[in-house]
């Protein structure tokens, strides 16, 4: 690491004081409504759509469009957590908030080509072997490139496999009953982390604000905390994050249980 922390308190201080400046977070989602008043001040670096046309995937600039509202909600939580992070919108979900594994893979590829440090995946897919292997291809690529993948889990069961969240190399987040802006660590699970995700006020489609519940909105809290840490210590790799974040998290307690 270019800046060496000699003890845990230095890392904790870096996360507390960091703003996300200089860290690029790719939101792989339904797009982001760039002109939403709840996103004022957001540093939108890219707004890209992955579309299917005549059986081919096409990459287009999409001028700040959200097909559903979900990506705008995710972005608003990230903005509150890491206000100076550079955000990329990679639209892969449609107006039903659905997608295909190949479309998502292309969205991640575009983010990697543009030098993003954190891939925020506020979604999960059950899928069969083909879907799982399609996800594994880009999750492994991120790990080898030193890019962090932060993912949602199933909203009803930690033990129901969804991808990419059930790959051990991802940082996977469930929702917790809490008003805290911090995140929690639950050892012994593939879904290791938890953060506020119940009744969260988020920006939504057409300039609206709504209250939403789901692990989707817990994910950008961890992405934001990681961006704050990386703004002070940019050389943290995924392997380092897996070792460090459990030590920086608040301990899990049963009253946080949502699922």
Secondary structure per residue as TSV (DSSP state, phi and psi in degrees):
chain	resnum	aa	ss	phi	psi
A	1	X	-	360.0	141.3
A	2	X	-	-70.8	-27.1
A	3	X	S	-121.0	114.4
A	4	X	-	-90.5	126.4
A	5	X	-	-96.0	127.1
A	6	X	-	-86.3	-15.9
A	7	X	S	-154.3	170.2
A	8	X	H	-62.1	-32.7
A	9	X	H	-64.7	-30.5
A	10	X	H	-66.9	-40.4
A	11	X	H	-64.8	-42.6
A	12	X	H	-62.3	-42.5
A	13	X	H	-64.7	-39.7
A	14	X	H	-62.1	-41.6
A	15	X	H	-68.4	-38.2
A	16	X	H	-68.1	-42.1
A	17	X	H	-92.0	-15.0
A	18	X	-	-67.4	156.1
A	19	X	-	-118.9	-8.2
A	20	X	-	91.8	0.0
A	21	X	T	-57.0	132.6
A	22	X	T	83.4	-3.3
A	23	X	-	-104.5	131.2
A	24	X	E	-100.7	123.0
A	25	X	E	-115.3	119.3
A	26	X	E	-92.3	122.3
A	27	X	E	-98.3	106.6
A	28	X	E	-90.8	102.2
A	29	X	E	-160.6	-146.4
A	30	X	S	-93.3	8.9
A	31	X	B	101.1	173.9
A	32	X	-	-132.6	128.5
A	33	X	-	-77.2	94.1
A	34	X	T	-62.0	-30.5
A	35	X	T	-88.7	8.2
A	36	X	-	-63.5	133.5
A	37	X	G	-60.8	-25.8
A	38	X	G	-74.6	-7.3
A	39	X	G	-111.9	17.6
A	40	X	T	-57.5	131.4
A	41	X	T	91.2	-7.2
A	42	X	-	-65.9	136.7
A	43	X	E	-92.8	85.9
A	44	X	E	-84.7	111.5
A	45	X	E	-87.4	-40.9
A	46	X	E	-140.0	147.4
A	47	X	E	-136.7	102.0
A	48	X	E	-123.0	141.6
A	49	X	E	-118.2	135.9
A	50	X	E	-104.2	113.2
A	51	X	E	-117.0	153.4
A	52	X	E	-105.0	119.5
A	53	X	E	-132.7	118.5
A	54	X	T	53.0	41.7
A	55	X	T	79.9	6.1
A	56	X	E	-119.3	152.0
A	57	X	E	-89.5	130.5
A	58	X	E	-122.7	134.4
A	59	X	E	-102.0	124.5
A	60	X	E	-135.4	148.2
A	61	X	E	-68.0	136.5
A	62	X	-	-121.0	8.1
A	63	X	S	55.5	41.2
A	64	X	S	70.4	48.6
A	65	X	-	-107.7	139.8
A	66	X	B	-118.7	124.6
A	67	X	S	-78.1	-16.9
A	68	X	S	-139.6	-38.0
A	69	X	S	120.4	-24.7
A	70	X	H	-61.1	-46.9
A	71	X	H	-63.9	-35.4
A	72	X	H	-64.5	-41.2
A	73	X	H	-61.8	-44.4
A	74	X	H	-61.7	-44.6
A	75	X	H	-61.8	-36.4
A	76	X	H	-66.8	-35.6
A	77	X	H	-69.0	-42.8
A	78	X	H	-60.2	-43.0
A	79	X	H	-61.9	-39.0
A	80	X	H	-67.2	-31.0
A	81	X	H	-86.5	-40.9
A	82	X	S	-134.4	78.6
A	83	X	T	-64.8	-19.4
A	84	X	T	-106.3	7.7
A	85	X	-	-66.0	148.6
A	86	X	E	-89.2	125.2
A	87	X	E	-107.5	138.3
A	88	X	E	-118.8	131.4
A	89	X	E	-100.9	120.0
A	90	X	E	-120.9	99.9
A	91	X	E	-81.5	112.0
A	92	X	-	-124.9	-13.2
A	93	X	-	-99.0	146.3
A	94	X	-	-95.6	-168.4
A	95	X	T	-67.5	-11.9
A	96	X	T	-98.6	4.3
A	97	X	S	65.1	34.0
A	98	X	-	-120.4	161.2
A	99	X	-	-158.0	-179.2
A	100	X	-	-116.7	153.6
A	101	X	H	-58.5	-36.4
A	102	X	H	-68.3	-34.5
A	103	X	H	-68.2	-44.5
A	104	X	H	-61.2	-44.3
A	105	X	H	-57.1	-43.1
A	106	X	H	-66.0	-36.9
A	107	X	H	-60.8	-43.2
A	108	X	H	-66.4	-40.8
A	109	X	H	-58.5	-41.6
A	110	X	H	-63.9	-39.9
A	111	X	H	-64.4	-42.5
A	112	X	H	-64.2	-40.6
A	113	X	H	-64.2	-25.5
A	114	X	T	-96.3	7.0
A	115	X	T	80.8	31.5
A	116	X	-	-76.9	147.3
A	117	X	S	-96.5	-30.2
A	118	X	E	-130.0	130.8
A	119	X	E	-106.2	110.6
A	120	X	E	-91.6	115.3
A	121	X	E	-116.1	86.4
A	122	X	-	-86.7	55.2
A	123	X	-	-158.0	169.9
A	124	X	-	-152.7	150.4
A	125	X	B	-129.7	133.7
A	126	X	-	-73.7	-66.6
A	127	X	-	60.2	165.5
A	128	X	-	-99.9	-163.9
A	129	X	H	-59.5	-43.0
A	130	X	H	-61.7	-44.9
A	131	X	H	-61.7	-46.8
A	132	X	H	-59.6	-44.1
A	133	X	H	-69.3	-31.7
A	134	X	H	-64.9	-43.1
A	135	X	H	-64.7	-43.8
A	136	X	H	-59.9	-35.6
A	137	X	H	-55.9	-49.9
A	138	X	H	-82.6	-27.7
A	139	X	H	-63.1	-44.3
A	140	X	H	-64.0	-39.7
A	141	X	H	-61.3	-43.0
A	142	X	H	-59.5	-46.5
A	143	X	H	-57.8	-46.0
A	144	X	H	-68.3	-28.3
A	145	X	H	-85.6	-6.9
A	146	X	T	80.3	25.1
A	147	X	-	-103.9	134.0
A	148	X	E	-85.6	136.0
A	149	X	E	-112.8	119.9
A	150	X	E	-114.1	125.8
A	151	X	E	-132.0	155.8
A	152	X	E	-82.8	170.4
A	153	X	-	-126.3	178.1
A	154	X	-	-61.1	134.9
A	155	X	S	-76.0	-8.2
A	156	X	S	-117.1	-18.4
A	157	X	-	-156.5	128.0
A	158	X	T	-66.1	-20.2
A	159	X	T	-97.7	-2.5
A	160	X	S	-85.9	109.9
A	161	X	-	-63.4	129.4
A	162	X	-	-135.5	151.5
A	163	X	B	-118.5	140.6
A	164	X	T	-88.0	4.2
A	165	X	T	-63.3	-21.9
A	166	X	T	-95.3	8.7
A	167	X	S	-80.8	134.6
A	168	X	T	-65.2	-20.5
A	169	X	T	-81.6	-10.5
A	170	X	S	-86.5	159.6
A	171	X	E	-99.2	106.9
A	172	X	E	-107.9	138.6
A	173	X	E	-127.8	131.3
A	174	X	E	-104.8	169.6
A	175	X	E	-90.2	145.4
A	176	X	E	-124.3	153.7
A	177	X	S	-83.0	93.7
A	178	X	-	-160.3	154.7
A	179	X	-	-103.1	0.4
A	180	X	-	-69.6	146.3
A	181	X	S	-86.9	-5.3
A	182	X	S	-89.3	-176.1
A	183	X	E	-124.5	163.5
A	184	X	E	-124.9	154.5
A	185	X	E	-119.1	130.0
A	186	X	-	-119.3	103.5
A	187	X	T	-69.7	157.2
A	188	X	T	82.8	15.0
A	189	X	S	-132.1	149.0
A	190	X	S	-67.5	-32.4
A	191	X	S	-87.3	89.8
A	192	X	-	-82.4	-30.2
A	193	X	E	-116.5	161.2
A	194	X	E	-146.4	149.4
A	195	X	E	-154.4	170.7
A	196	X	E	-55.3	127.6
A	197	X	-	-148.8	6.1
A	198	X	S	-103.0	125.8
A	199	X	S	54.1	47.6
A	200	X	E	-88.1	130.3
A	201	X	E	-76.9	123.7
A	202	X	E	-134.4	155.4
A	203	X	E	-67.6	147.7
A	204	X	-	-140.4	-169.1
A	205	X	G	-64.9	149.6
A	206	X	G	60.2	37.0
A	207	X	G	76.0	5.9
A	208	X	-	-83.4	164.4
A	209	X	E	-120.3	140.1
A	210	X	E	-137.5	162.7
A	211	X	E	-102.5	126.0
A	212	X	E	-130.9	152.4
A	213	X	-	-125.9	136.6
A	214	X	S	157.3	158.7
A	215	X	T	-65.1	-20.1
A	216	X	H	-52.1	-35.6
A	217	X	H	-96.4	-6.5
A	218	X	H	-82.2	-33.1
A	219	X	H	-57.2	-49.7
A	220	X	H	-66.9	-16.7
A	221	X	H	-67.5	-44.5
A	222	X	H	-69.9	-40.5
A	223	X	H	-57.2	-42.3
A	224	X	H	-67.2	-41.5
A	225	X	H	-63.1	-40.3
A	226	X	H	-65.3	-40.6
A	227	X	H	-62.6	-39.2
A	228	X	H	-62.1	-43.7
A	229	X	H	-63.3	-44.5
A	230	X	H	-71.4	-22.1
A	231	X	H	-66.4	-25.6
A	232	X	H	-96.7	-30.3
A	233	X	-	-133.4	79.0
A	234	X	T	-71.5	-12.0
A	235	X	T	-92.7	13.1
A	236	X	-	-69.3	122.0
A	237	X	-	-89.9	167.0
A	238	X	H	-56.1	-39.4
A	239	X	H	-62.8	-41.3
A	240	X	H	-64.7	-40.9
A	241	X	H	-62.9	-39.4
A	242	X	H	-63.9	-30.5
A	243	X	H	-82.9	-36.9
A	244	X	H	-85.6	-43.7
A	245	X	H	-60.5	-37.8
A	246	X	H	-59.2	-30.8
A	247	X	H	-78.0	-25.6
A	248	X	H	-90.3	-15.1
A	249	X	S	-73.7	157.9
A	250	X	E	-75.8	148.8
A	251	X	E	-69.7	146.3
A	252	X	-	-69.8	145.7
A	253	X	-	-141.0	152.0
A	254	X	G	-59.3	-29.0
A	255	X	G	-69.5	-11.7
A	256	X	G	-80.6	-12.2
A	257	X	-	-58.3	127.2
A	258	X	-	-116.3	-38.6
A	259	X	-	-129.4	360.0
